Amino acid sequence: DQRGETVEGLVKVASLETLAGWFIAPALPTLLAVYPGLVVEIVTGPAVVDLVRREADIAVRLVKPDGDDLIVKHVGDAALAIVGAPGIVERSGATALGGLPWIGWGSEQGDLPEAQWLKHFVPNARVVFRTTNLNAALQAAKAGVGVLLTAAPLAKRVGGLVRVGLPTPALPKASVWLVTHKALRRVPKIAAVWDFLIRTFQSLGDPQEE
C-alpha cells in the first residue's frame, strides 16, 4: 500500500489496445479514487516499447520479454475460446471447424499462439477476413463475418459472442505479463499502478463462462 507516501504524477503504460480499452480503462476509477494525484497515460500500438530507454514506465505484454534490467511478473492466464455470432454454426452448415468461415491475422502476426493453433489444428481453415487489429476482428465476429479464436474473458467483455459448439482440440492459453525497469519498480507512483494492474488482470483466470 502506497497511501503513506506521495503518489502523484504521470505513469505511462504500454498495452495492447484491446486490453487497454476493455480491462484497464474501465478499472481506472478505483485507482484514481485512492490516488487523485496520479495521471495514467496508456500508449497503444503494434510497436514494442523499449522500457530500458524509458519509452514507457510499465508494459503489459502477451509474450514474456527478456532483459537483465527488467522486472517481469506473470499476472494471469486467459483461456482461449472459438467464438462467433449466435447461429453462425447453423448458418454455415458446418459439422467441423474446417467448415466454418474464420477470422485470421495479418502475415506479421503468424507467431501469435492463436495463429499457430489455427494453422496446426485447422490447416484447411477458410479465412474470409484478416486484420492486424483485434478490435476489428472482434467486431467482425460479432457481426457474423466469421469465427475467431480469442481470449474468453475478452469475448465476454465485448458481448454478443458465443462459443462455437463443435468438437475442438485442446486450446492454448494467453498469458499476460507486466514489465518494468528495475530502477522504477519501487517508485511510489509506479508501484501503485503496478499493483493496480495486477489486480485488474487477476480476473482473467475466472472459470469458463459465456
Secondary structure, DSSP 8 states (H G I E B T S, - for coil): --TTS---EEEEEE--HHHIIIIIHHHHHHHHHH-TTEEEEEE-SSS---TTTTS-SEEEESS----TTEEEEEEEEEEEEEEESTTHHHHHT-SSGGGSEEEEE-GGGTTSHHHHHHHHH-TT-EEEEEES-HHHHHHHHHTTS-BEEEEHHHHHHH-S-EE--S------EEEEEEEEETTTTTSHHHHHHHHHHHHHHGGGG-----
